Amino acid sequence: MASLPFHTFLGQTILNLHALIIIRKGLPSFCFFVVFLLTPTCAFSHIRQGFEEDKGRKYDLFPEILMEEAVARLNELGEVSDADEYLQRTFQSPASIKAGNLIRLWMEDVGLKTWVDKMGNVHGRTEGINPSAKALLIGSHLDTVIDAGKFDGSLGIVCALSALKVLNMTNRMGRLRRPVEIIAFSDEEGVRFQSTFLGSAAIAGVLPASALHVHDKSGVTVQDALRENSIETTEENLLELKYDPESVWGYIEVHIEQGPVLETIGLPLGSVKGIAGQTRLKVTVRGSQGHAGTVPMNMRQDPMVAAAEIIVLLEGLCKQPEQYLSYDGECRASEVQSLSGSLVCTVGEISSWPSASNVIPGQVTFTVDVRAIDDMGREAVLYELSKRMHQICDRRSVFCKIDRKHDANAVVCDKELSLQLSSAAYAALKRIKGEAAIDVPALMSGAGHDAMAISHLTKVGMLFVRCRGGISHSPAEHVLDDDVWASGLASHFFCCNDNMCTILSQKRRLIDW
């Protein structure tokens, strides 16, 4: 390897050793925060200098790949749909398979070894100079909600591919010090089988074998859906999908923010501190079906009005939890305080039987989605909801049942990965704008992501990308071309910083801390 310019070498040394100062010297905790606050200046300078050629000319920012081609690919994926009038790709649907095949072609274009696993996840991997080293995983999901936008999930996959394509074009992908694997997860949204993270949970080893037997509204099971696409998945080989934690170094995911914060503060990128925990419920209310014109109002056992009262209760509970939750051991004051800033609750589906305008329904079914940063607080809300719901049903002489369909605890992102992602984002914004950028903000995520499942396997980090109006899960979802470019360049810088610049530490140890 050619010798490094002194300014590049110095910048790299500062970044690579800032964590060693803490680990090897055992400094008190306040010093950690000093190092954390000072590191961006050193790290950003290091990254900026690390991407200068020996003659002093900066590398090209590759807008034709990181922006133009990336945007074209996002648009192309946005046309791959199971519906004619809107975007929809669900687990193992024809459009999902077509999208996976397209992504696999793009992976091969980058020079990656590709395969599809027993849960339909699409993988692309480069081994670097040390195939036995722990791998960096980069991923997001290829499925969508119904009537979706074209950036949710797809942006993270396309950005990762663009970043590695630049490395391959500049003959640096083969010099990565550890393997890098891009994974396009087959199902994150959980639309078809009402069970989220099928793809990433299988990789993390937390998907129960019973998930193969969950069925959709047509009675088709997960196992059947896979078999229809020539993937024979059994309970035995499902367990073989789990990655060995010792083979994985970490996981990062680029994703649209799906909220308004970045747009409000005028910044395209932000790191993620953590992801809210979430619970999905299916609530069934059964009453007495009857004629709409002949049953007196005071003699009805109407599940629809009971469901309506429960839904209004849910809104009040989630808007003002402090007015509903007690301090009798079910919930502490600190938990109530944390809920006030992060608790959100949604009823997204509701249906009735027999669903006729002149019939009092016999049954009403609806979903409840509850999310909060504090897991104990979320459980307290669910307990209170269940208690009060049954009180409503008893008073109205109807039957109520709650089924918990999905649970995911809150996840705290790894500080080291978050710092590196912030540094890469800062460097990308500075290079694109040609002027000093302000600090990259750290945000909380109210939306669930594949990183939640992968956190059971390895440390995780996420980078958020600004989206117009904070709108997501909608055809109005939009990311500026320049922001696609910034996220791709940040991904590129992250891979280089983690894999290339730290090669220095393999050559020699200059300072013994």
N, C-alpha and C positions, 0 to 999 in steps of 0.2 A: 504494500500500500504506500502511496506517495505520502511524504511528510505533510502535516497540517500546518496552515499559516498560524502564526502565534496568536492572533486575535481570535481565530476560530477555536484553537486549542484551549485558550484561557476561558472562553465562554463556556465551552463544553465541560471543562473541569469544574467550574463554579456550579453549574447545574447538577452534574452527576454526584457532587460531593455534599450538597446541602443536606440531604437526608442522612448521610453518613455522620455528619457532625452530631446529629441528634442521637443516632443509634450507638455510635462508638464512645461518645463522651458522656452520655447520660445526662444531658442538660436538663434543668428544671423546665416545667411545662410552659412558663411564660416565654422561654427562649424559642419554643416551637413556633409561637405566634409571631415572634420577631422574624424568625427565618421565613415563615410562611408569607409575611407581608413584604419582606425584602426580596424574596425569590423572584417574583415576576420581573423585576428590573433586570436581574442577572439572566433569568431564563429567556426572556424575550430578546435581550441583546444577543444571547448565545444562539438562539434559533435564527435570528436575522443574519448574524455573521456566518453561521454554519451553512447557509445556503448561498454563499458567495463563491465564485470560482477563484482559483488561485490567482488569476490575472486581475481580479477585482470586479469582474462583471457579474451581476446577479443572474441567477438562473431565470429563465422565462417563467412567467406565471401561468402558462398553458391555458389560456381562456378557451381555446378551441376544443380542449378535452374537458376541462373542469367546469366549463359553463355551456358552450354551444352544444357539444355532443351530449353532455349530461341532461340538459334541458330537452333535447330531441328524444333521448331515451325515456325520460319521464313522460313526455307526450305520447310516445309509442306505447308504453305500458298503460297509459290512461285510456287507450282505445281498446285494450284487451278486456272484454267484459262479457258476462253471461246474459246481460240485458241489452236491448237495443237502445233504449232511451236514457239510460243512466249507467254509471259504473258500479259493477258488482262482481267480486271474485270471492267465492267461499271455498272452504276446504275441499280439495280434490275435484272441484268442478271443472268443466272443460276449459273455461277461461283461466282458471288457476294453473292447470297443466300447461296451457299455451304460454302463460307468463313465465312459468318455471323453465320451460324449454328456451325461451328467449333470453332469460337471465343466464342460463347455462352457456349459451352461445357467446354472450358478452364476456363471461368468465374465461372461456377458452380463447377469446380474442386478446385478453390480457396476458395469457400464458399460464393460466392456472390449471391444475389437475382438478377435474370435476367429477361429481357423482351425486346421485339422489339416494337418500337413506330410506329406511323402512317406515318413516312417518312423512315422507314426501318432502323433506327439507332438501334444498339444493345447496351443495357445497362447492367451493372453489378454493384451492390451497396452493401456496408456494412454500417451499421448504427452507429457502435461504441458505446460508452457509453452514447451518448446524441443525439438521433435521431432528436431532434428538432433544433439542432445547424445548422448553415450554412454549406453547404457541399463543399468539395473540389472536383472539377471535373478534371479528367485526360482523355485526349483523343487524337485520331488521326483518319485517314480515312482508310477504308478497300478497297476502289476502287483504280484502277490504270489507267495509260495512256495506250496507245497501244504500244506493244513491250517494256514493262516496266521492271524495276528492282524490286527485291523482298523486298527492305528495306524501300522504300518511303511509309510512312503511317503505314505499318505493324510494323515497329520497335517501334513506340510509343505505340501501343496497347500491344505488347508482353512485352515490358519493364515494363509497368504499372502492367500487370498481374503477372509478375515474382516478382516484388517488394511486392505486396500484398500477394503472395503465401508464401514468406519468413515470413512475419508478421503472417500469419495464422499458419504456421508450428511451430513458436516459441510462439504461444498462446498470441500474442500481438495485433492481428487485432481487437479483441473485446474490447480492451482498448483504441482504438483511440478516441480522444476527440470530433471529429466531423465526420459526415458521409463522406465517400469517394466513388465517383462514376466514374467508367471507362465507356467511351462512344466510341464505334467504329462507326464513322460517315459513312453513306451510300454513300455519294458522295461529294468529294472535288474537284476532277480534272475537272469535267464538260465536260467529253468527249462525253457522249451520247446526252445530251441536250444542250450543249454549255452554261451552266449556272452553275457556280461553287458554292460550299458551300451549296448545297441543304440540306444536313443533319444538319450541324451546324447552318445554318441561321434559320432553323425551330426552333431549340432549343433556339436561341437568340431572336426569335420573329421578325426577319427582313426579312423573306421570304414572299414576297407578295402572296396572294391567287392565283393571275394570273399565278404563276409558275406551278400550277397543269395542266395548259392547254398548256404549251410549248410542242412541239412535236419534236421527233427525225427525222432522215432522212427517216425513214419508215412510218412516220405519226403517230406513237404511242406517246401518251401524257404521261407526268409524272404520272398523275392519272391512266391511263390505265396500265402503267408498274407496279404500286403498286397493282392494282386490280388483275393483272395476278398472283400475289403472295399472294392472299387472304388478302390484306390490303386495306380496304375501307377507303379512305381518301377524305374528302369533304372540302370545303372552311371553313366550321364551325369548324370541329375538327382539321384542320390544325392549327388554331389559338390557340387551347388548348395545343399544344406542347410547347409553350413558357414557359420557367421557370420563376418563380418569382425571380426577382433580390435579394429580401430579403432572399431568401432561399439558395443563393450561396455565398460562401466565396471567391472563386477564381478558376482559371483554369490554368493548366500547360500542356505543350505538349513537348514530346521528339521527335526529328525529325533529320534525316540526314541533314547535312549542305547543300548539293547540290551545293557546291562550293569548291574552293581549299585552303581556308585560313588556316583551322586547320591543314591540311596535310603539308602545307608549313612551319608552325611554329612548327610542331612536337608535337601537343597536340591532345588528343582524344575528349575532351569536351570543349564547350564554351557556355556562356550564350548569350541571344539575347537582344539587346537594342531596336530594333524596326523592323517593317516589311514594306517594300515599298508598296505604293499604286499602283493600277494597273487598266488599262482600256483595254477592248477587243472590237475591232471593226470588223464589217463585211463590206467590201468595194465591191460594185458592179459597174462594168464599162460596159456599153452597147454601141455597135457600129453597123456597117453594115456588116452582114454576107455575104460572097461571095466566088466565085471560086478562088482558090489559083493561078491559071495560067492565068486568063483573066482580072483581075482588076489591072490597072496600080498602081504603088506604090504611085504616087502623088494624086491619087483619092480615096485612101482607108480611111475608118474610122475604124481603127483597135483597138479594146479595149485591145488586148494583149500588144502592144507596149506602149500604154498609161499606162497600169498597171505596166509594167516594169519601165517606167520613174518614176512613183509614188513611187515604191519600192526603187529605187536608191535615190530618194529625201529623203525618210524616213531614209535610212542609213546615209546620210550626216547630216540630222537634228539631229539625235541622237548621232552621233560621235562628232559633233562640234556645239552644240546648240547656242553657243555665236555668231556664224557667221550667224545665221538665225533669232534669236529672237530679237525683237526691245525693246527699253526701253521707249515706248510711253504710258505706263500705262498697257500694256498687261503682261509685265514681268519686275520685278525689277532686279537690278544687283545681289542682294543676291540670288535670285531664280536661276538665270543662273549659278552662282557659285556652288550652291548645286546640280544642275543637272549634272554638268561636272563629278561628281564622282559617280553618282548613276543611271543615265538615261540609260535604255536599251530598245530596240525596236526589235520586231521579226515579220516576216511574216512566219507563220507556215503551212498554208494551201493555196493552189491556185488551181483553177479548171476553165475549159473553156467549152463553149458549141458552137458547138456540139462535140468538141474534136476529130477532124479528121485531119490527116496530110495534106490533100489537100483542106482544108476549112479555110478561114479567119474566126476567131471566131466571133460570134455575141454577146457573153457575157463572161466576165471574173469576177470571184469572188475570193477574197482572204481575209485572216484575218490579223489583226494587233494587236499585244500585246505591250502595252507601260507601263513601270514601272519606278517609281522614288520615292525617299524618300520624296520629297517636292511635296505636292498636288497642290499648286498653279503653280509651275513650270511644272508639268505634264499637267495641263489644258492649259498652254501657248503653250506647244508643240503640243497638239491636235488642238488648234485653228490655229496655223501656218500651220500644216499639212493639215487641211481642206481647208484653204485659198489657198495654193499653189496647192493642188490637183485639185481644181476646175479650177484654171488657166490653168493647163496642159490639162484638159479635154476640156475646151473651145477652146484652141488652136488646139487640135486634132479633134474637132467636134464630140466628143463622150459624152455620158451621165454618170455622176458619182453620186453615192449615198453612204452615210455612215450611218450605223446602229450601235449604241452603244449597245453591247450585255451584257457588264458587267462593273461595276465600284466598286472599293473598295478603301476607303481612307487609307492612311498610318496609322499604329498603333504603338504607343509607349508602350513598355512593362512596367509593374509595377516595380518600383524600389525595393520594399520590396520583391516581389516574385523573382526578378532577383538576389538579394543578397542571398536569401535562396538557390536558385538553384546553384549559384556559390559556396556557402559554402558546399553544399552537393556534388557537383562535385569535389571540392578540397579534401574533406575528402575521397571520393571514390578512387581517384587517389593515394592519399597518402597510403591508406590501401592496395591497390593492389600492388603498387610498393615497399612498405615498406620503403620509404624514403620521404623526404620533397618534395612536388610538387611545381611547380611555379604557379603564379597566373593564374586563369582561365580567358581567354580573353572574352571580350564582343564584339559581332559581330552584324552587320545589316543583315537583310534577304531580298534578292531580290525576293525570291519566296513567293508566297502566301500560307497561312496556315489556318486551321480551327480557329486558335486563332484570326484571323482577324474578323471573324463573331462573335465569342464568346465575343470579346471585347465590343460589344454593350450590353452585359449582365452583365459582371463582369470584374474585373482586370485579366490580363493574364500575363503569363511568359512562356518562352521557353528555352529549352536546346538543343543545336546542337551537333551532333555526327559526327566525322570525316568520310568521305567516300573517297575511293581511287580515286585519280586523280580529285576529285571534280565532278565526273561524276554522273549524275542522269537522270531519265526518259530514261533509257537505260538498256539492259540486262548486260552491263558492270558495272553497279552500284554494289558497294561492301563495306561492313563494316567488319573490322577485328573482330574475335571472342572476343578478349580481349576488344575491344571497345564496343561491345554489353554488355559484363560483366560490364564494367565501367558505362555505361549508366543505366543499371539495378540497380547497387549498389547505384548510385547517386539518382535514383528515390526512392529506399528504404530508404536511409538516409533522403531525403526530407520529405517523409511521416512520418517518426519517429520524425524528428525535429519539424515539424509543429504540429503533433498530439499527440506525446508521451511526449516529453521533456517539453512542455509547460504546462503539467498537474500541474506542480509545482505552477503555478500562481493561480490555482483553490484552492489550499490548504491554502495558506496564502500569504499576502502581507508583505514582510519583510522590504521594504524600501519605505517610502511615498515620492515620488518625487513631 
